[in-house]
Amino acid sequence: MREFSVPPLVKVPPETNITDLVLRQAAKASNPALYSRLDAAGQWQDISAADFLADVRVLAKGLMASGVEAGDRVGIMSRTRYEWALVDFAIWFAGAVSVPIYETSSATQVAWNLGDSGAVAAFGEAAHHEDIIRQAATSEGLSSLAHVWQLEGAGLDELRSAGTAISDDQLEARRSRASLADVATIIYTSGTTGRPKGCELTHGNFVELSENALATSLSGIVHEQARTIMFLPLAHVFARFISVLAVAAGVTVAHTPDIKHLLPDLQSYKPTFILAVPRVFEKVYNSALTKAEDGGKGAIFHKAADTAIAYSRARQAGSIGFGLKLRHALFDKLVYSKLRAAMGGQVAHAVSGGGPLGERLGHFFQGIGMQILEGYGLTETTAPITVNTPQLIRIGTVGAPLPGNAVKIADDGEILAKGVCVMRGYYKRDDLAADTFVDGWFRTGDIGQMDEDGFLTITGRKKEIIVTASGKNVVPALLEDQIRADALVSQVLVVGDNRPFIGALVTLDEEALPGWLQRHGLPATVTLVEAANHPVVKAAVQDLVTHANLSVSQAEAIKSFRIVPSDFTEASGHLTPSMKVKRAQVMKDFDSVIGEMYAAPRPARHEPSGQH
């Protein structure tokens, strides 16, 4: 199947913009709670649509009084929190364009986002964020940046006071000025390669995509009685789209800025659905497995996991045997119910994006009673091009196109996209149009396959395809995802471009390591550096590599690997904020390790491949 399109189910009037979604909710007799936040006593307090709208209007007037004009760009640098959404909508009500900045960004990165977009003002979460913004403005001479406000302290109150002279009519004229075709936000790509590019996402991208998503069976999950907790960075397009979608549907959204607080927040807030990247689901599974093994219940957990997967597969096939139903009911009491309780007890669905989840993990979570709807998209496509829905789901795929979107597979396997999700273009980069679009189709840079029903499967990233010295094409993700799924491993980078064979760099999960060591008869005090060279650890990684190699040909198999004695993290510069490995940076920083791996004698074919 080469092309699959789904016509839009909802026609949105062209004069609409994102702010209309808030007005729609505030006008309802039910006045739904759009947000919930923790008070000083640690209790969740709901914020109604009407109250949210009132504060947004006051802040928008403050922006107008401070000189922010229609179409001006305003930066937001903060962790995920309620005030992020508040000022985002205030910027839109003032007719301006928001520019998200990851709160972990360096002054150089901040300067690029604010300078390239020509921002006239910015919000920083706390004093140190304001310092970074001001440092960036000074060092790069950002003369257009006239204001910096803090989300904490008195910053927002000062802005509220500033707009008292702006009339309701003036605000309404500004709010209603933008249409579907106008830019709502410029989101800079996280930059795994080269300088980040600013993706111009329009009001139409968000509104038309939201309305059409809600016209599918997703409306059974995302609705006025639903609750979710946002913990992914709102600077990332995935969380940002869900944030707007939630307002369109009247969902109550809570925020937790620190993932370390996620479990207690899940238990106290009790969301009905969550969204996460695959690494979060891997961590949930591996943490549960590690806890069971540490408690001497590893065998029970493995049987429970196998049963959950078998149950989900059987349900997808349309027939569940009586014996399997009994085993599933038993493990539901012993294991699954506890996993659901750990996540608040109400989570029935999760949305996964930002990378491949894997069929096994998808079936596991569905089997324990939490259906993961995997989707696919990029910053340039306002997040989802395709997504599995409760009525149209095929685990192991990233779903079919949402209404209003189309997917096409090019002759070289590249995924092309078209529809309401696709950005207007890259900000001030018309020179990239020819490389970005072909015959009106957006070139995603990913490669994949599509079945006759339009369900898409991602097989890799076009730019990351490795071509060995012998000319063999290798897709790294096929091997990396399998090895990284184990609790011992944190990250994997497959290498071998223009090399005689495929190799890999592996990092260990520092949190899981002590328990793993103890279960394997080693002291928990063994350090990460020591573990990287320990024969027992190397043998365990070799087993993972050997198993992953079974899924590829001999020419594509990993012949050697090295365990790196430190993890790839965002702080180290090796991960993007959305937890993707910066391949070029890792290759550069670990060039000597890679060089040594290829200089070492290759294992004979009959021996186990790997480190020696």
N, C-alpha and C positions, 0 to 999 in steps of 0.2 A: 504493500500500500504506500503510495507516494504522497498523497495529499488528503487532508480531512478537515472540513470546515463545519462549524455549527453557527447557524444564523442567530442574531440577537433575539432574545425573548422580550426585551424591554426597550422601548424607544424613548430616550430621554430628551426633553425639549432643549434646543441648543443654547438657550439663555441661562441654563442651570449652572450652578457651581457648588463646590463642596459645602459652603456655609448653609445652603438650603437644607442639607440633611439635619443640621441642628435645629433649624426653625421647624422642620417637620415634626421632630420629636417633642419639642417644647409646646407645639400647638395641640398635641394629643391630650384628651381628657385624662388619660392614665399618667401623664407627665413622668415617663419612666426614668429610673436612675441610670444615668449614663456612666457614672464613675463611682468608685468607692475608695476611701482612703483611711489609713489608720490615724486615730486621734491620739492625744497625749497619753490616754489610758490604755492604748494598744487595742482599741475596738474599731471595727470597720464601720465607717459612717458613709452612707450613700449620699450622692450629690445628684439632684434631679436635673432633668434637661433644662427646666426653666431657670434654675439657679446657675447652672453652668453657662447658659446663654447670657444671663445678666452680667456675669463677671467677664465673659469674653468681650461683650460690648464695651464695658468700661475700659478694659485694657486696650482694645482696638482704638478707642477715642484717644487714649494716652499716646499710642503710636502715631496717630494722625497729628496730634498736637506737637509731637516731637520732631515733625518734619518728614515722617515716612510717607512717601507718595505711592500712588497706584503703580504696581509693577516693580517697586523697589525690592531688593533682596535683603533679608534679615536672617542672620545666623542663629542656630540653636546648638549650644554645646553643653550637654548634660547627660547624666545617667537616666535610665528609664524611670519616670516618676509622673505623678498627676500633672504637675506644672508644665511638663513638656507638651502634653496635649493641649493644655490651657493656652499657652502662648502660640502654639501652632495655629489653633483656630483664631486667635486674636489677630495674628498676622494676616490670615485669609480674610477676616472681616474688615481689615483695614485696606484690603485690595492688594496686599503685597505678596511676595514670594518667599517661602521659607527655605533655608539652606541648612540641612542637618550636618552636624559635625560630631564625630565619635568623641566621647569625653576622654578617651585615652590618647587622643591625637597630640602629636608634638607641636611646638610653636610653628615649625616649618610647614607641617600639614595644615594647620589652622590658617596660616597666612595664605597658602595656596587656595583653599576653599573660599575664604573671604575675599581675597584679592582677585581671583579669576572670576568670581560671580559679581564683583563690584558691590559687595554688601555695604549698606549705609548704617547698619546697626547690628547688634548681636546680643543674645542672651547667654550668660554663663551660669552654671548651676550654683557654684560656690566661689569663694574668694580666689582660690587657686586657678579656677577656670577663667575668671575675669583677668587674672594676672597673665595667663597664657595668651588670651585674646589681645590684651593691650601690648604684650611683648611682641606678638606677631605683627600687630599694626605698626608698631614703632620700627621694628627691624626691616619690614618690607615697605615702609612708607605708604600705608593704606590710608590716604588722606580722605577717602570717601566715608570711612567708618566714623560716624559722629557720636554714637551712643553705645555703651555697654551696660546692660542691666543684669543684676543677679536674681536668680530664682529664689535663693534663700535671703534671709535678712529683710531689709526694707525696700529692696529693688522694685518689686511688683507694686507695692503700696505707693511708691513715688510715681510710678507710671499711671496708676489709677487716679492719683490726684492731678496729674498733668492734663488730663483730658476733659475736665469739667466744662470747658468753654465750647467743646464740640457738640453740636446739636444732634438729635436722633436722625433728623433728615439728612444731615451731612454724612453721618455714618452709613445710613441706608443707601445713599447714592454711591458711596465707595464700595460697600459690601456687594451690591448687586451689579457692579460694573463688569466683573469677570464673567466669561461664558465658558462653555465646555472646551473651546479651542485655546483658551488662555493657559499659560504656564502657572501651575500651582506651587511647584517645588523644583529645586535643582538638587538632585542627589548625586554626589560624587562617588564614582565606583571606588571600591576599597583598594584597588591598585595592586593586584598580584604582579602586574608588570607595568612599568612606566608610570608616568604622571596620571593621577586620577582624572577622569573625564566627567564633566557635569551633564547628567541625564536630565533633559527637560521633560518632566512629567506634567501633564495638563490636568485641569479640573475634570475633563472628560475621561481621562484615563482612570481616575479614581471612582468617579460617580457611575459611569457606564459599566465599568467592571464590577463594582459593588452591586448595582441594581440587577445585573444579569446573573451574578453569582447567587443572589437571594431569590432568583426566579427558579433555581434548581432545588434539589432535595437538601442542599446545604441549609436552607431555611428551617429545616427541622432541628438544626444544631445552633444556628446563629439567629436568635430571636429575642423578643423582649423579656422573656423569663430566664434567659441564659446568663451565665456569669463566666468571665475569664480573667486570668491574671497574666499580665504582661511582664515578662522578665528578659526578653530579647531586647537588644538596643533599638530604640525608636529611630535612631539614625539609619537603621537598616530598612530597606524597602519592604521586606516581608512583614516585620512588625508594624510598619507604618501603614501598609495597605489594610491589615487586619484591624488596626486602630480606627481607620475611616469606615471600614465595613461594619464594625461594631456600632458606630454612631448611626449608620444607615439603617441598622436592624433594631436599634434600641437595647443592645446588650449592655450589661453593667461591667465595666472594666476596672480592675484594680491593677496596681503596679508594684513591683518589688525591684529595687535597684541593685540589690546584691544577691547573687544566686546562692550564696551561703545561707540566706534566710528563706530560701524557696520552700523547703519541706514544711517548716512551721507555718509559713504563710499559706501554703496549699491547704494545710489541715485546719487553719482558722477561717479562711475565706471560703473554702469548699467550691471551687469553680466547677462548671459543668463541661467545659472544654478548655484545652490549652493549646498553645502553639510552641513549637521548638524546632531546633535543628537536629539532625540525626544523632550528633554526638551526645546530646542530652539524653535521648532514649537509650543509647548504648550505655551511658553512665548509670541510668536507672537500672537497667538489666544487670550490668556487671556488679553494681553495688549490692543488689539483692542476692546475686550468686555468691559474692564474696562473704556477705553476712551469713548466708546459709552454710557455706563451707567452714567458716570460722567457728560456727556453732555446732559443727558435726552433723549438719543436715544437708550436706551437699548432694548426696545421692537422691534424697527426696526432691530437692529443687530441680535436679536434672530430669527426673521422671515427670515432674509437674510441667516443666518447660516443654518437654517432648510431647506431652499430652495436649498442652495448649496449642502447639503448632499443628499437631495432627487434627485436632478438633476444628481449627480454623480452615485448614486445607479441605477437610471433609465438608464443612459447611459451604465453602466456595464451590465445591464440586456438586453440591446439592443433596448429599446423603450422609448422615452421621449414624454409625453403627451403635447398637445398644450398649455394648461393652465400653466403647469410647465415651458414650454419654455418662455412664456410671463413674468411670475414672475421672472424667472432667468434673463431675459433681463433687467427688471426694476431694480433689485438689483445689476446687473452688473454696471449700471450707478451710483446708489446711494452708493454702498458699496464696491463691489469687485474691481472696477477699482482703488479706493483709496488705498486699501490694496496692490494691485500690484504696484502702484506708490510709495508707501512707501519703497518697496524693489527694487526700481530702474526702474520699469516699463517694464523690459525686461525678468525677470525671468519666464520661462515657465516650468522649471523642477527643482526638488530638489532631492537629494539622502539622505536618512535617514538610519542611522545605529547606533550601540552602545546600542540599547535597543528597546523595543516594542513601536511603534508609536500609535497603536490603530486604529481600523477600522473607527470610527467616525471622527477622525482628518484627516485621509487619504482621506475620502470622502469630507470633508469640503474643504481642499486645492485643490483637483482636481476640485471641483465644482466652485471655484472662479477663475480657470484658471491656477493653478500651480500644475502640476502633481508631486506627491511625490512618488519616486521609493524606496520602502523600501527593504533593504537587510539584510543579516545575515552573521556573521562571527566572528572570534576571532583573537587575535594577532597571534595565532598559525596557522591560515589559511590565512595570508596576507590580512585580512579583508574579502572580500566577497566569501562565498561558494555559496550562492544563492542570487538572486536579481530579483526584478520585472523589466521588460523592457517595453518600450512603446508598443511593440507588444504582449508581454506576461506578462500581469498584472492581478493580482487578489488582490484587496485592502483588507487588513485584514490579508494577508499572507506576508511572507518575500521573496516570489518568488520561482522560480525553480532553480536548479543548473546551474551555468554558464558552457559553453562548456569546457570540460576537467575535470569536477568535478562530483562527485557522492555523494548521501546522502542515508543513510540507517537508519531505525528506529529499535533499538534493542528491545528485548522482554520486557525490563523494561521501554521502552519509550525513552531511551537516543538516541540523534542524533549522528550518526557516519558519518565521512566525509573522502573522498579519492579524490586525483586528484592533478592537477598542483598547487592548492592553498596551500596545506598542507606543513608545515615547515619540515626541515630536522630532527629536534629534539631540545631538550633543551641543551644549551651550557654546556659542562662538566657534564651533568647529564644523562649519559647512564643508570643509575640505575632507572630512571623513565620510561624507554621505555615500560616495561611490563604493567605499569598502564596507559600509554599514548596511546598505540596502541593495538588493538586486531585484529588479522588476517589481518594486513595491514591497518585497518581502524582507523582513529584518533577519540578518544573519546572526544567529545566536553564538556561533563558535563551538557549540556542543555537537556531538555526533550521537545518533540514536536510531531506533527502529520503531515502526508503528504497525499495529495489527489492523485487521479489516474493520474493527469497530472504533478505530481512532485512538486506542490506548497506546501511549508513548512509553518507550523504555529508553533511558539514557545509558549509553555505553562508555562515554568518556568526553574529554575536552579535546577539540581538534588541535589546538596549539600544544597540548601535552602529549600527543601521540609520539612515542619514541620509535625512532628508526635505527636499528642496530647496524653495525658495520656490514653485516651480510644482507642488509636491505629488508629485514623483517620488521613489520609494523606491530607495535605493542601498545595496548591501552593500559596505562598504569593503574587506573581506578579499579579494574577487575581484580587485581592482586591486592592492592592497598586496602580496599574495603574489607576483604576477608580477614587479613592479618590484624587490622586495627580493631576488629570486633571483639577480640579477646581482652579480658580484663587486665592482663599484664602489660599490654601495649597501649601507648598513648597515640603516637603518630608513626606513619610509614611514608617513605618517599622512594618510589621505584625509579631507578636511573638506568642509563645504558645507551643514550643517544650517541650514535657513531662509535659505539664501543663493541667489543667482540661478544659480549654476553650481557644479560640483564642482572643488575644488582639492586640492593635496597639499603636505605638507611632506616633504622628503627629506633624509636625512643620508648622508654618505659614509663608507665603510669606511677608517679611518685606516691599517690594516695593508696593505690592498690598494692604496691610492692611489699610493705611489711607483712601484711596478712598472707600474701602469696608465698613469701620466703618461709614463714613459719609452717605453712601447710606442706612445704617441700623439705622440711627438716633443717632449715637454715635459720640463723639468728635474724630477728626482725631489725637488728641494728646495722645490718649490711647496708652500706650507702649506695646511692644511685651509681656513683663511679665504680665502686667495687662490683655491683651487680652486673654492670655492663660487660665486665670481663669474667664473670663467674661461669664455669662450665655448665652448671645446672640451668642457669638462666639462658645461656646460649643454646643449650639443647632444647629447651622449651620453645624458644623462638624458632629454632630450626624445624620443630614439629609443625608450628603454625605455617611456616614457609612451605614445607613439604605438602601440607594439606591444600594450601592455596594453589600450588603448582599443578595439582590434579585437574584444575579447571581450565588450564591452558595447554598449548602444545609445548613440546620440548624446547623449541626455539624461543618461546615466550617466557619460559620458566625462570625464576630467580635462581641463579647459580651461586651467588655469594651475597652476604649481607654484613653490615657492621652495626652494632648497637652503639648509639651515640650517648655519652654519659651525661646529657642534659636534655630537657624537653624542648620542643618547638612551642613557643608561646607568643602571644601578642606583644608582651613586654620585650622579648628577645628579638622582635622584628621578623619572626618566621611565620606568624599567623596573621591573617586579616581579622578585624573585629567579628566577622561572622564565622571564624574558626576554619577558614580555608588555608591550606599551606601555601606560602609564597615560594613556589618551586625555584624560581631564579635566585632568590635570596639564600635559600638553604644550599643550593648548589654552589653558590659563591663562597659562603661562610664555611662550608665543609668540603671544599675542593681538595684539601690535602687528604682527608679521610677517604674520599671517593678515589683519589689517585692511588692511594696505598692499596685499596681493595682490588683495583685492576692491575697493580704491579705485582701483587702476591700470586704465587702459583695457583692455577685453577685446580679445583678438586677433580679427580678422575671421575668419569661418568658413572662408574659403578658405586662410588662412595656417596654418602649423603652430602649434598651441596651445602655451602654456608661457611661459617667462620671456623677456623682451626687455630 
